[in-house]
Amino acid sequence: MSKQVIHPLTGHVYRLTEDGMVEVTDPGTGAQGVFDFQARWQSGELRHADLQMAGWVGRLAQRRTTPQPEE
């Protein structure tokens, strides 16, 4: 199951994709957009995403999967 967060004010669903991008869906209209972890638009009908939400979903997941150097 992928990481997913619902925006508390807009109700938009922020979901981490397999390639590390953040897919935002408006459940009211079905419109979607794809953004990087800094909320920069990549594709789709939705053109704006919340910077904090995109960061929580995208950036933190990428950090946890980064291999740590061996001592």
C-alpha distances in whole Angstrom, upper triangle without the diagonal:
4,7,9,12,15,19,21,24,23,20,18,14,13,10,10,10,10,14,14,15,14,14,16,17,20,19,23,24,21,22,19,20,18,19,19,19,22,22,24,24,23,23,22,24,23,25,25,22,22,23,22,18,18,19,16,13,15,17,16,13,16,18,16,15,19,21,24,27,29,32
4,6,10,13,16,19,22,21,18,16,12,10,7,6,7,8,11,10,11,11,11,13,14,18,17,21,22,19,19,17,17,15,16,16,15,19,18,20,20,19,20,20,22,20,22,21,19,19,19,18,15,14,15,13,10,11,14,13,10,13,15,14,13,17,20,22,26,28,31
4,7,11,13,16,19,18,16,14,11,8,6,5,8,10,12,10,11,10,11,12,14,17,17,21,22,19,19,17,16,15,15,14,13,16,16,19,19,19,20,20,22,20,21,20,16,16,16,15,12,11,12,10,7,9,12,10,8,11,14,12,13,16,19,22,25,28,30
4,7,10,13,15,15,12,10,7,6,4,6,10,12,14,12,12,9,9,10,11,13,14,17,18,16,17,14,15,14,14,15,13,16,15,18,18,19,19,18,19,17,19,18,14,14,15,14,10,10,12,10,7,10,13,12,11,14,16,16,16,20,23,25,29,31,34
4,6,9,12,12,9,8,6,5,7,9,13,16,17,15,14,10,11,10,11,12,13,16,18,16,17,15,15,15,14,15,13,16,14,18,18,19,20,19,20,17,18,16,13,12,13,11,8,9,11,9,7,11,13,13,12,16,17,17,19,22,25,27,30,33,35
4,6,9,8,6,6,5,6,9,12,15,18,20,18,16,12,12,9,10,10,10,13,15,14,15,14,15,15,15,17,16,17,15,19,18,20,20,19,18,16,17,15,12,11,14,12,9,11,13,11,10,14,16,16,16,19,21,21,22,25,28,30,34,36,39
4,6,6,5,5,6,7,11,14,17,21,21,19,17,13,13,10,10,10,11,13,15,15,15,14,15,15,15,17,15,16,14,17,17,20,20,19,18,15,16,13,10,9,11,10,7,10,12,11,11,14,16,17,17,20,22,22,24,26,30,31,35,38,40
4,6,6,8,10,11,14,17,21,24,25,22,20,17,16,14,14,13,13,14,17,17,18,17,18,19,19,20,18,19,17,20,21,23,23,22,21,18,19,16,13,11,14,12,10,13,15,14,14,17,19,19,20,23,24,24,27,29,32,34,37,40,42
4,6,8,11,13,16,19,22,26,27,24,22,18,17,14,14,12,13,13,16,17,17,17,18,19,19,21,19,19,17,20,20,23,23,21,20,16,17,14,12,11,14,13,11,14,17,16,16,19,21,21,23,25,27,27,29,31,35,36,40,43,45
4,5,9,11,15,18,20,24,25,23,20,16,15,11,11,8,10,10,12,13,13,14,15,17,17,19,18,18,16,18,18,20,20,18,16,13,14,12,10,10,13,13,11,14,17,16,16,19,21,22,22,25,27,27,29,31,35,36,40,43,45
4,6,9,13,16,19,22,24,22,19,15,14,10,9,7,7,9,11,12,12,13,14,16,17,19,19,19,17,19,19,21,20,18,17,14,16,14,12,12,15,14,12,14,17,16,15,18,21,21,21,24,26,26,28,30,34,35,39,42,44
4,6,10,13,15,19,20,18,16,12,10,6,6,5,6,9,10,10,10,9,11,13,13,16,16,17,14,16,15,17,16,14,13,11,13,11,9,10,13,13,10,11,15,14,13,15,18,19,19,21,24,24,25,28,31,33,37,40,42
4,6,10,12,16,17,16,13,10,8,5,5,7,7,11,12,10,11,9,11,12,13,15,14,16,14,16,15,17,16,14,14,12,14,13,10,11,14,13,10,10,14,12,10,13,16,17,16,19,21,21,22,25,28,31,34,37,40
4,7,10,13,14,12,10,6,6,5,7,9,11,14,15,13,12,10,10,9,10,11,11,13,11,14,13,14,14,14,15,12,14,12,9,9,11,11,7,7,10,9,7,9,13,13,13,15,18,18,19,21,25,27,31,33,36
4,6,10,11,10,8,6,5,6,8,12,13,16,17,14,14,11,11,9,10,11,11,14,13,15,14,14,15,14,16,14,16,15,12,13,14,13,10,9,11,10,7,8,12,13,11,13,16,16,16,19,23,25,29,31,34
4,7,8,6,6,5,6,9,12,15,16,20,20,17,16,13,12,10,10,10,9,13,12,14,14,14,15,15,17,16,17,16,13,14,14,14,11,9,10,10,6,6,10,10,8,10,13,13,13,16,19,22,25,28,31
4,5,5,5,6,7,10,12,16,17,21,20,17,16,13,12,9,10,10,11,15,14,15,14,13,13,14,17,16,17,17,15,17,17,17,14,12,13,13,10,9,12,13,11,11,15,15,14,16,20,23,26,28,32
4,6,7,9,10,14,16,20,21,24,24,20,20,16,15,12,13,12,13,17,17,17,17,15,15,17,20,19,20,21,19,20,20,20,17,15,16,16,12,11,13,14,11,11,15,15,12,15,18,21,24,26,30
4,6,9,11,14,17,21,22,26,25,21,20,16,14,11,11,10,12,15,15,15,15,13,14,16,19,19,19,20,18,19,19,19,17,14,15,16,13,10,12,14,11,10,14,15,12,14,17,20,23,26,29
4,7,10,13,16,20,21,25,24,21,20,16,14,10,10,8,8,12,12,13,14,12,14,16,19,18,18,18,16,17,15,16,14,11,11,12,9,6,8,10,8,7,11,12,11,12,16,19,22,24,28
4,7,10,13,17,19,22,21,18,17,13,10,7,6,5,7,10,10,10,10,9,11,12,15,14,14,14,12,14,13,14,12,9,10,12,9,6,9,12,10,10,13,15,14,16,19,22,25,28,31
4,6,10,13,15,18,18,16,14,10,8,6,5,6,7,9,8,10,10,10,11,12,14,12,12,12,9,11,11,12,9,6,9,10,7,6,9,12,11,11,15,16,16,18,21,24,27,30,33
4,7,10,12,15,15,12,11,7,6,4,6,9,10,12,10,11,10,10,9,9,11,10,11,11,9,12,13,14,11,9,12,13,10,10,13,15,14,15,18,19,19,21,25,27,30,33,37
4,7,10,12,12,10,8,6,5,6,8,11,12,13,10,12,10,11,11,9,10,8,10,9,7,10,12,13,10,9,12,13,10,11,15,17,16,17,20,21,22,24,27,30,33,36,39
4,6,9,8,6,6,4,7,9,11,14,15,17,14,15,13,14,12,10,10,8,11,11,10,12,15,16,13,12,16,16,13,15,18,20,19,21,24,24,25,27,30,33,36,39,42
4,5,6,5,5,6,9,12,14,17,18,19,15,17,15,16,15,12,10,8,12,11,11,13,16,17,14,14,18,18,16,18,21,22,22,24,27,27,28,30,34,36,40,43,45
4,6,5,8,9,12,15,17,20,21,22,19,21,19,20,18,15,13,12,15,15,14,16,19,19,16,17,20,20,18,20,23,24,23,26,28,29,29,32,35,38,41,44,47
4,6,8,11,14,17,19,23,23,24,21,22,20,21,19,16,14,13,16,16,16,17,21,21,18,19,23,23,21,23,26,27,27,29,32,32,33,35,39,41,45,47,50
4,5,9,12,16,18,22,23,24,20,21,19,19,17,13,11,10,14,15,15,18,21,22,20,20,24,24,22,23,27,28,27,29,32,33,33,35,39,42,45,48,51
4,6,10,13,16,20,21,22,19,20,17,18,15,11,10,10,14,15,15,17,21,22,19,18,22,22,20,21,25,26,25,27,30,30,30,33,36,39,42,45,48
4,7,11,13,17,19,20,16,17,14,14,12,8,6,6,10,11,12,15,18,20,17,17,20,21,19,20,23,25,24,25,28,29,29,32,35,38,41,44,47
4,7,10,14,16,17,13,14,11,11,9,6,6,5,9,10,10,14,16,18,15,14,17,18,16,16,20,22,21,22,25,26,26,28,31,34,37,40,43
4,7,10,13,14,10,10,7,8,6,4,6,5,6,8,8,12,14,16,14,12,15,17,14,14,17,20,19,19,23,24,24,26,29,32,35,38,41
4,7,10,11,9,8,6,5,5,6,9,8,8,9,9,12,13,15,13,10,13,15,12,11,14,17,16,16,19,21,21,22,26,28,31,35,38
4,7,8,5,5,5,5,7,9,11,9,9,9,7,10,10,12,11,8,10,13,11,9,11,15,14,14,17,19,19,20,24,26,29,33,35
4,5,5,5,7,7,10,13,15,13,12,11,10,11,10,12,11,7,8,11,10,7,9,12,12,11,14,16,16,17,21,23,26,29,32
4,5,7,10,11,14,16,18,15,14,13,10,10,8,9,9,5,5,8,7,5,5,9,10,9,11,14,15,15,19,21,24,27,30
4,6,9,11,14,16,18,15,13,11,9,9,6,8,9,6,6,10,10,8,8,11,13,13,14,17,18,18,22,23,26,29,32
4,6,9,11,13,14,11,9,7,5,6,5,8,8,6,7,11,10,9,10,14,15,15,17,19,20,21,25,26,29,33,35
4,6,10,12,13,11,9,8,8,10,9,12,12,9,11,14,14,12,13,16,17,16,18,21,22,22,26,28,30,34,36
4,6,8,10,8,6,7,8,11,11,14,14,11,13,16,15,13,15,18,19,18,21,23,23,24,28,30,32,36,39
4,7,10,10,9,10,11,14,14,17,16,13,15,18,16,14,16,19,19,18,21,23,22,23,26,29,32,35,38
4,7,8,8,11,12,15,16,19,17,14,17,20,17,16,18,21,21,20,23,25,25,26,29,32,34,38,41
4,6,7,10,12,15,17,20,18,15,19,20,18,17,20,23,22,22,26,27,26,28,31,34,37,40,43
4,6,9,12,15,17,20,18,17,20,22,20,19,22,25,24,25,28,30,29,31,34,37,40,43,46
4,6,8,11,14,17,15,13,17,19,17,17,20,23,22,23,26,28,28,29,33,36,38,42,45
4,7,11,12,16,15,13,16,18,17,17,19,22,22,23,25,27,28,29,32,35,38,41,44
4,7,9,12,12,10,14,16,15,15,17,20,21,21,24,26,27,28,31,33,36,40,42
4,6,9,8,7,10,12,12,12,14,17,18,18,21,23,23,25,29,31,34,37,39
4,6,5,6,9,10,11,12,13,15,17,18,20,21,23,24,28,30,33,36,38
4,6,5,6,9,10,10,11,13,15,16,17,19,21,22,25,27,30,33,35
4,6,5,6,9,10,10,11,14,15,16,18,20,21,24,25,29,32,34
4,5,5,6,8,10,11,12,14,16,17,19,20,24,26,29,32,34
4,6,5,6,8,10,11,12,14,16,17,18,22,24,27,30,33
4,5,5,5,7,9,10,11,13,15,16,20,21,24,27,30
4,6,6,6,8,10,11,12,14,16,19,21,24,27,29
4,6,6,7,9,11,12,13,15,19,21,24,27,30
4,6,6,6,9,11,11,13,17,19,22,25,28
4,6,5,6,9,10,11,15,16,20,23,25
4,5,5,6,9,10,14,15,18,21,24
4,6,5,7,9,12,14,18,21,23
4,6,5,7,10,13,16,19,22
4,5,5,9,10,13,16,19
4,6,8,9,13,16,18
4,6,9,13,15,18
4,6,9,12,16
4,7,9,12
4,6,9
4,6
4
